[in-house]
Amino acid sequence: MITVAVSGAHGRMGSTVVQAVSAANDLELVAELDHEDEISTDTVRGADVLVDFTVPAAAQTNVLAGLAAGCHVVVGTTGWTPEAIDSVRQAAVDSGRNVIIAPNFALSAVLAMHFAALAAPYFESAEVIELHHPNKLDAPSGTAQATAKKIAEVRGSAPMPDATEHDPQGTRGGLIDGVRVHALRISGLTAHEEILLGNPGELLTIRTDSFDRASFMPGVLLAIRKIPQLQPLTYGLDQVMDLPGR
């Protein structure tokens, strides 16, 4: 039995995590913390794993506090900088506990990123469109950033055709490692991503749609179950999935 504390337990994602953990036969929910609650040895109540779904501004502090409280930490909060990730990695090593940070816990989104990375070397063009509800605090999404970085990594220095010379309003989207990323915020949406890869005469579209936050729960539960066997810092749920070609 793995004991679990949830930080951000009263938020949209956190409350769904609480329900999923409570329904799992091999997990026990021992603490529900609001985003303003202190994370300490007392408040996590001896939890083996802390799951954090709060806000980007609090994520690093929460992870460090969770490690100090003796927990492994599963992080679904996005907006991480390389410097913050390095700080968490060192803290995890020092504490003897493990952290997994996942830009997206939806299995379809993880697979879409994986498929895009497999396909990208074979296409001249690649762009990413992410679509979310208007209450999302960060843009572009962590998933879109991770997707763009994976595409750029496998393409190396290969240029993409683009004759644009004048775009004062930035309508061509943001550049992440040379890959164009477009962020949409539209009422009625939850979490969606399209990856478009093109060659002369052909287009490959990879799309993932999460219509409900329940779609993230299989990935969250997988991370909770796997985290004791992981490295001090794991970035991306794909690292704990047995994906061919990874």
HUPESUL-V313879 format. One record per backbone hydrogen bond with DSSP energy under -1.0 kcal/mol. NH is the residue of the N-H (numbers start at 1). CO is the residue of the C=O. Records with the same first field share a line. If there is no record, write none. Layout:
NH = CO, CO
This chain:
2 = 26
4 = 28
5 = 49
6 = 31
7 = 51
8 = 33
9 = 33
11 = 8
15 = 11
17 = 13
18 = 14
19 = 15
20 = 16
21 = 17
22 = 18
23 = 19
28 = 2
30 = 4
31 = 4
33 = 6
37 = 34
44 = 40
47 = 44
48 = 3
49 = 3
50 = 72
51 = 5
52 = 74
53 = 7
58 = 55
59 = 55
62 = 58
63 = 59
64 = 60
65 = 61
66 = 62
67 = 63
68 = 64
69 = 65
70 = 67
71 = 66
72 = 48
73 = 98
74 = 50
75 = 100
76 = 52
85 = 81
86 = 82
87 = 83
88 = 84
89 = 85
90 = 86
91 = 87
92 = 88
93 = 89
94 = 90
95 = 91
96 = 92
97 = 92
99 = 232
100 = 73
101 = 234
102 = 75
110 = 106
111 = 107
112 = 108
113 = 109
114 = 110
115 = 111
116 = 112
117 = 113
118 = 114
119 = 115
120 = 116
122 = 119
123 = 120
125 = 198
127 = 196
128 = 180
129 = 194
130 = 182
131 = 192
132 = 184
133 = 190
136 = 133
145 = 141
146 = 142
147 = 143
148 = 144
149 = 145
150 = 146
151 = 147
152 = 148
153 = 149
154 = 150
155 = 151
156 = 152
158 = 155
170 = 167
173 = 170
174 = 181
176 = 179
179 = 176
181 = 174
182 = 128
184 = 130
186 = 132
189 = 186
191 = 210
192 = 131
193 = 208
194 = 129
195 = 206
196 = 127
197 = 204
198 = 125
199 = 202
202 = 199
204 = 197
206 = 195
208 = 193
210 = 191
215 = 212
216 = 213
217 = 214
220 = 216
221 = 217
222 = 218
223 = 219
224 = 220
225 = 221
226 = 222
227 = 223
229 = 226
230 = 227
234 = 99
236 = 101
239 = 236
240 = 237
243 = 241
246 = 243
